Amino acid sequence: MAVDSESAPQRSRDFVKLEHGCDHYKRRCKIRAPCCNKIFPCRHCHNEAANSLSNPKDHHDLVRQDVKQVICSICNTEQEVAQVCSHCGVNMGEYFCDVCKFYDDDTTKGQFHCNDCGICRVGGRDKFFHCQKCGSCYTVDLRDNHLCVENSMKSYCPICYEYLFDSVESTRILKCGHTMHMDCFSQMTMQNQYRCPICCKAVLDMTAFWKDLDMDIDATSMPTEYRFEVSILCNDCNSTSTVQFHILGLKCRKCNSYNTRRITTPSKH
């Protein structure tokens, strides 16, 4: 329980650690939002409140680096941004970043500040590297093992349209280099959608499925009036070819993918 700022005793740095905060972070301070001069537990709480206002013109996000004042949750003292309360001496956040004005008592997340991203990340510094072309931090297993797309993370998730770069949700880097939220990817594949919503390339290994489709097509003869050739474009290898039309699928002659689209009208003989 907070006490009056005039009589607050000096506390140990770890006093009531992990007992204060909000749904987003455990911390022992609140922030004063410079954009609207109101107090919130964190920037996400501010953004949720500001973006649920009835007038869309009032919607806005807090720029984390602009925060100048915080309020200690233990003694209620408002002060300039710092890790230790200037009045009662508690750590207002076990993890503290002076650049992002970020506080968090739950250090099991492995928070670290990336100078290239310009923001704090979670997961452990030793488990991530910054890809200069993609413009974001990726797990080390993707070093030299992903297709770079310039500033791919500085875009919106093609499923939910949330900005990916500073999203608190886990992201997935697709085989094509585009990115989306991990949960959105799972929901997409559960709906049997296997193509990237941006470039239409396959996001999964479809080899087994294509083999099953081969057998289905071999077992399904087309009526005479549907025996004609069409030109197709392969979404996976970007090559064009002329193939026999079949209602179940049109197979790329170059890479054997059925992830294709018809680009001309039927050529009947």
Summary of the structure (lengths in Angstrom):
residues: 269
radius of gyration: 26.7
end to end distance: 85.2
largest distance: 94.9
contacts: 768
relative contact order: 0.08
helix: 17%
strand: 24%
